[in-house]
Each structure stands twice: as structure tokens, then as C-alpha cells.
Amino acid sequence: MPAQIIDGKALAQAIREGIAEDVRLFEKGTGIKPGLAAVLVGDDPASAVYVRNKKIACEKAGLYPQEHLLPASTPQETLLKLVHQLNADPRIHGILVQLPLPPGMDSQAILHAVSPEKDVDGFHPVNVGRLVTGDPGFIPCTPKGVIQMIDSTGQDIAGKRAVVIGRSNIVGKPVAMLLLHRHATVTICHSRTKDLPGVVREADIVIAAIGKPLFVTPEMVKDGAIVIDVGINRLADGKLVGDVDFGRVKERAGWITPVPGGVGPMTIAMLLQNTVESAKRVAGK
């Protein structure tokens, strides 16, 4: 039978509706409106779309959005000054610096300048370290969304064989940590993995986050596996596809996420969730 589709758009919408009600009650009880500041440097079209979507999502959920759009020529010192100002702004509970930054900027220096208490992306070394040790501060949004999508299948992660294809600091490594904390047996694959298809075929759960269009084929997937596609790639004809050959793999997998409409909407929902959590911590809730 074809795989069941994990509808990230519908799941994220339900989560966002819950967040909106949570925000309404929280603001009524404390007078605090959770605030998220998004900083975009340069004119990367995809980044501009992401930031705009996040602002719309904030407004719909009742959060206070701040948008800072800076030209690509902005000196790094100016960006750092803005980050420090946002760190000190009591109206702001979450800070998002949209990546990638323009060439010549030190992304690590900028991300490390964000206060760990407002690092709702979960990229600061303090939050990374807490995630590794099992005492998370803020969990990176995409990995957090991936786990919720797996949970939505009703399958228990504990005891499963999970393979993560990709070892980025943004997705691959943190999602592997989250799976470990949920008692999965985890393998991280990458460009130098020997017999990568053979390793992936052993997995009950496959997380594809390698940035190569249609990389995961049916021959690499165990019958009935949960396949989560984090990739988003644009083909020469303009079509958006994931790292998984969705049309063919869905005939073999048990559950699968589409692209678009899969992990992407969940990432934004988790960003809102982290921002509300940050506001609650400030309020002592």
C-alpha cells in the first residue's frame, strides 16, 4: 500500500491554533505579548519569503513581530550592535537572524552574539551543549518539528533504527541527538559513508537532510519505514522537490512527508512555540 502522507501543513496549522489560544490566555494573565524579532541582511529572495511568512505567522498567532531589513552592505559591527539592542529589549523574547548572511560576514560571531535566553533558533553554543547533555534550553526548530511529525504517526521512536542523512549543525546533528534522547539507535550518514544505500535500508526512520534533489530512492528504503524529507531543492524547470524521490518512495514507505507542505510549515510553528516558551520563562510561568 502507498505510504500515509504526514501533512505538515495541517499539523502545523493545528499547533499554531493552539499557540494562538495559549498566547491569548498568557497575555490576559500577565500583560506580556511574546515578541519575535527577525533580522534579514541582504536581498536573498528565499530568505525574504521565509521572513515574511514568519511575520505573518506571528501576527496570526497573536505574537508581536519586529522586522529588521538591512542592506547587504551593512557592516558586521552594525549588525552586532542591533543584536545587542534586541538582547536588551524587554519586548523581544526571541531573536531570529536569517541565514545565510552576505559573504564576508562571520555567521558564527553573529549567532553567538544572540542571548541564549532569546536564541529561539537553538543555534547558540549554550543551547547546543544543553541539547547534547539532555537538558535542552531551546531546541532547533526544524529538528523539533521533525520529532513531532514522527510522533504524529503513532509509532514509538524507542528501539527504532534511525538513519539521518546529513550532518549539519542546523538539522543533522541536533535531530540525531533528539532521536538518541528518545532511545532510538541512530546512525548519521554523509558524503563519505561507505555503502550509504545499504545503511539507509536498515532504518525504520529515515531523515533526509543532505541538500541533494531526489537523492533517496525506493531501493534505499525499508518497507514500511517512516521517511522525513527535510530537503528543499529547486530543479532547472523551477519545480520544488525534496531530497527524497517522493513519487516513487511513497510506494514503499509506511509514512512520508511531502515537499512542499511537509517539514517547512512545522519549522515556523516550532519557532512560534519556542518564542512563547521564552516569554513564559521571563514571566516565571
N, C-alpha and C positions, 0 to 999 in steps of 0.2 A: 504493500500500500504506500502511496505517496506520503511524505512527511507532513506532520502537522506544522502549520506556519505559526511562528511566535511573532505576533503582531506588536511590534514595539511602539507603533503609533497609538494603538488602542490602550496598551498597558501604561504608556507614559501619560496619556490623557486622564486615565483614572487616578494615577498618582498625583497629577497636577491639580485635579479637582479636590483631592484630599488635602493637598498643601494649601489651597486657597481657603478652605474652611479652617484649617489649623491656624493660618495667618490671621484670619478674621477674629478668631477667639483669642489668640495671643495678643493682638493689638488692643482688643477690647479690655483685656485683663491687665496689660502692662503699659499701654500707651506707646509701645515701641513698634514701629513698622520696619521689618527686616529690609536692609538695604544692600544692593549689589552694584558695585562699580565695575564697568567693563572698559578696558583700555585697549584701543586699536591704534597701532602705529603703521602708517603707510596705507597703500590703496589696493592691497590684495583682495580681489573680488570675492573669493570664497570666504575669507576671514570677515569681510564686511557683511556677508549674508549671515554668517554664524552669529555675529554680534547683534545684528538687527533682530534675528529670531529670538535670541536670549532676552533682549529688551522687551519684545512683545510678550514672551512667556512670563517675565517678571510682572508686567502690568496686569496681565490676566489673572495671575495668582495673588495679586494684592501687595506685591513687594515694591519697594522704592528703587527704581533703576537710575543709575548715573552712567552717562556715556561720555567717554573722553576720546575724541578722534584727533590724532596728531599726524602731521605730515611725516613722510619717510625721512626727511632731512633733520628731524628732531634729534638734538644731541642726547647721548645716553645720560648725561648729568641731569638734563631737564626731565627725562622720563623717571629717573631715580627720585628726583625731588617730588614729582607727582605721586609716586608710590608712597613716599614717606608722609605726604599730606593725607592721603587716603588712609594710611595706617592710623593716623591721629584723629580722623573724622568719626565722631560718635554715631553719625547717621549711617555709616557704612559698616556692614558686618561681613561682607565678602568682597574680595578683590580678584578680578579675572584679568590677566594680561594675555591678550590673544596672541597665539603663536601661529606662524613663525614671525619673528621680528625682522626688520630690514637687515641686510648684510652690514657687518661692521659692529652690530650691537651684540653685547655679551648676554645671551639669554639667561644663562645661569646666574649671573650677577643680578639681573632684574628679578628673576623668580625668587632668589634668596633674600631679596630686599623686602618682599611681602611678609608682613607679620604672620607667623604660624597660626595665630588665632583668627586670622582673616583669610587664610590660604584655602579657600573652598575648592580649589582645583586639586589640592593634596600633593603639590609638587615640591614644597619646601622640605629640606633635609630632615627637619624635626618630625614632620608628618610622615615622611618616608620611613624614617627609623622606627617610629611608633607602629607603623603598619607591619614592618618586618618582625617586630617583637610581640605582635599580637595585642597591642594596646593602642588601637588606631585613634588618631585625632580626627583628621578629615581624610576620608577615603577618596582617591581619584574617581572622578565622575563616571568615566566610561567603564572601568572595571567594576565599579559598584553597580552600574546598570546591567552589566553582563551577568553578574551573580543573580540579580533579581529576575532576569529573563530565564535563567536556568531554573530557578525556584518555581517560576510560573508553570513549568511543565509538570510539576508534581513529583519529579524524580528526586531522590535523595542523593546529594553530592557525596556524602560519606562513603568511602570504599570504592568509588569510581576511579577508573583510569582516565586522567585528563591530559590532553596534549595542547600546549599553547604554541602556536606558530608565530614567532616574532618575540624579540627580547627588548623592546623599547622600554624606557623608563616611564612612559605615559600609559601604556597598556600592558605589554607582555609581562614585565616583571611584577607589577602590582596585582594583576589578575591571577598570576601564579601563586602569589602569597595568599590571596583571599581563598583560593581553592585549597591550598595547604591547610589553612585555618579551619576549613570545613571538612578536613580529613579525607580529601582526595589524594591519590597518588599522582604526582604531577611531573611531566616532562616538558622542558622548554626546547623547542626546535628552532633552528636558524639556518643561515646560508651555508654553514659548514657541517651541518648534521649529516652523518652518513646514513644512507637509506632512509631519507626523510619519509617517503611514502609508506615504507614498512612500519616506521614508528607510529605514524598517524593512524594507520589501520588498526592498531591495538586499542585506540582510545574509545571510551564510552562518551567522552565530552571532547569536542574539538573547538578551540578558539582560534580563529584565523585573523591575524593582525600583522601581516607581513608586507602589505602595500603592493602586492602583485596581482593584477586583474585575473580572475578566473583560475587562480593557482591550484585550488583544491578541487580535484576531480573525483568522480564516483569511485574509481579504483583505489582511492586513498581513504575511503570512509567505511567503517564497520556498519553492517546492517543495524538500523535502529538507533544510531548514535545521535546525540544532541550536537548540532553544528551551529555555532555562533559566529557570524561574519562581521568583523569589526571594520574591514576594509571598505574604502570608497574610492573608486578609480574612474576616471573619465576616458572612454575609448576615443579613437580617432573620429568616429561618427557622432561624437557628443553624448553617447549613451553612458549613464552611470551604472557601474557594476561593482560588486564586491570582490573579495579575494577568493570567493567560492563560486564555482560554476553552478549557480543556483538551479537552473533549469534541469540539469542532469542529476545533481547531488540530491535534490529533493525526492527523487525516486528511490533513494537508498536509505537516507537518514530517517530517524524517527521524528525529530523536531528540527526545524531550521529557521533562521532569521532571513528576511529579505533585505535587499539594498536597492533603493532607499526604503525607509519605513521600518527599519529594524533597530539597530543599536543607536543611531543618531538621535531620535526623539528621547530615548532613555537618558542619554548623556545630559541633555538640557534639564530634564526632570530631576536628575540627581544633583545638578548644580543648584537648583532652587531648594532642594531638600537640605543640602549642606549649608546654604545661606541661612535658612530658617533655624537650623540647629545652632549655628554660630550666634544668632540673635538670642536664642534661648539660653545659651551659656552666659552671655553678658547679663541677662536678666536673672540668672541663678535658677532657671527652671530646669 
